Every structure is written in C-alpha cells, then in structure tokens.
Amino acid sequence: MDGALSTRDVIDLLEGALAHEAAGHTDVSQKYITEFKGGAMRVLVAADHAAGYLATKAYHSVTGAGARYVVTLYSLKDGALLAWLDGQLITDLRTGGASGVIARKVPIAGPVSIGVIGSGNQARMQLESLAAVYD
C-alpha cells in the first residue's frame, strides 16, 4: 500500500468520506474494547453507503510490545472481502489526511511555515498532508 496513493489522493478520499458522513450516508460503531491480562483489543466498524464499502479496524496492545492494527475492507454490494491490510500505514495516512482536509478550508496565500511537534509516522504524515495543500 505504501506509495499506492498520493497524499492528495488520501485527502480527496477522506474529504469524500467526511462529506458522506455529513450527509448521513455512513454508519459508525462504538469502539468495542476487551481488556485482557497484559493488554487490550479494540474493534471499530464503519460503513460508507455512498461509496459502497464497509471497513473494520482491529488493534491490540500488549504491554511492552506496542500496538498492531489490521484493517479489512468489504463491498456492501455483495459482501466480498476486498482488502486485508496492515493498519498502521492506513491509520497514519488517515490521521495526516485530516490535516489536509482542514487546510483546504483555510486558504493561505503565499508560502507557509509549519512547526511539527513529534517525530513519528503520524507527524510525518501531517507535514506531507499540509505540504500537499500549501506552498
């Protein structure tokens, strides 16, 4: 998946999904959490009826080992499993893409200076997303 979408593609897709949500075309579950000795498992489900997809995100954390993510994507038309992805990258893309969606709503003429607090994947994706919108 790394490199399959440009940052602008991610922003476009997220902007579309948010518009579908605002129009009432989505269903989003509560976060289901099961704690176990030494960690926890969390599961989320969302359907975008306008786009025709349902996705799940499951992530667990184990003390001392961190979190692992899995994302599945299904067709709402026939229920077919379309993708099974390591969820770390897609989570980073979505988080960074949200900054790009908001940046499009706040046009700034001329060059922009940006300060980023943090150095992980999500910080990098935030910067890439803003750079895709601003000079």
C-alpha positions in Angstrom: 0.0 0.0 0.0 2.9 2.3 0.7 3.0 4.5 -2.4 -0.2 3.2 -3.9 -1.9 6.6 -3.1 -0.6 10.1 -3.3 -1.1 12.4 -0.4 -3.6 14.3 -2.5 -5.5 11.1 -3.2 -5.7 10.4 0.5 -7.0 13.9 1.2 -9.6 13.6 -1.6 -10.8 10.2 -0.3 -11.1 11.4 3.3 -12.8 14.6 2.2 -15.4 12.5 0.3 -15.9 10.1 3.2 -16.5 13.1 5.6 -19.0 14.6 3.1 -20.8 11.2 3.1 -20.9 11.2 6.9 -22.2 14.8 7.0 -25.0 13.8 4.5 -26.0 10.9 6.8 -24.7 8.1 4.4 -22.5 6.4 7.0 -22.8 4.1 10.0 -20.0 4.0 12.6 -19.9 1.7 15.5 -18.9 2.4 19.0 -15.4 1.3 19.9 -15.6 -2.3 21.3 -12.8 -2.8 23.9 -11.9 -6.0 25.5 -9.2 -5.9 28.1 -7.1 -8.9 29.0 -4.1 -9.5 31.2 -1.2 -7.6 29.7 -3.2 -5.7 27.1 -6.4 -4.9 25.3 -8.2 -5.4 21.9 -10.2 -2.7 20.2 -12.5 -3.1 17.2 -14.3 -0.5 15.2 -16.7 -0.9 12.2 -17.8 1.8 9.7 -20.0 1.6 6.6 -20.0 4.3 3.8 -23.2 3.6 1.9 -22.5 6.3 -0.7 -19.1 4.8 -1.5 -20.3 1.2 -1.2 -17.8 -0.1 1.4 -17.7 -1.4 4.9 -14.4 -1.5 6.9 -13.3 -2.9 10.2 -10.2 -1.8 12.2 -9.0 -4.1 14.9 -6.0 -3.2 17.0 -4.5 -4.7 20.1 -1.9 -3.6 22.5 0.3 -5.8 24.5 2.3 -4.4 27.4 5.9 -3.9 26.3 5.2 -4.7 22.7 3.0 -1.8 21.5 0.0 -1.9 19.2 -0.7 -3.8 16.0 -3.5 -2.9 13.5 -5.5 -4.9 10.9 -8.0 -3.2 8.6 -10.4 -5.1 6.4 -12.5 -3.6 3.5 -15.7 -5.2 2.2 -18.1 -4.5 -0.6 -21.5 -3.5 0.6 -22.9 -4.7 -2.7 -22.1 -8.4 -2.3 -20.1 -8.6 1.0 -16.9 -9.6 -0.8 -13.7 -9.1 1.1 -11.7 -6.6 -1.0 -8.7 -5.9 1.1 -6.9 -7.0 4.3 -4.3 -4.5 5.3 -1.7 -3.9 8.0 -3.5 -0.9 9.6 -0.5 1.1 10.8 0.1 2.9 7.4 -3.6 3.4 6.7 -4.1 4.9 10.2 -1.1 7.2 9.6 -2.5 8.3 6.2 -5.9 9.0 7.6 -4.6 11.0 10.5 -2.4 13.1 8.3 -5.0 13.4 5.6 -7.4 15.1 8.1 -5.0 18.0 8.3 -5.1 18.3 4.6 -8.9 18.3 4.5 -8.9 21.2 7.1 -6.1 23.0 5.3 -8.2 23.1 2.1 -10.8 25.0 4.1 -8.3 27.6 5.2 -6.6 29.0 2.1 -3.4 30.9 2.8 -1.8 33.0 0.0 1.9 32.6 -0.3 4.4 30.3 1.5 3.5 28.8 4.8 5.8 27.9 7.7 4.8 24.9 9.7 6.1 23.6 13.1 5.6 20.0 13.9 5.8 18.7 17.4 6.6 15.0 17.3 8.7 12.8 15.0 6.8 9.6 14.4 4.9 8.4 11.3 1.8 10.5 12.1 3.9 13.7 12.5 5.5 13.0 9.1 2.1 12.4 7.5 0.7 15.6 9.0 3.6 17.5 7.4 3.2 15.7 4.0 -0.5 16.5 4.0 0.0 20.2 4.7 2.7 20.3 2.1 0.2 18.8 -0.5 -2.1 21.8 0.1 0.2 24.8 0.9 3.3 26.2 -0.7 
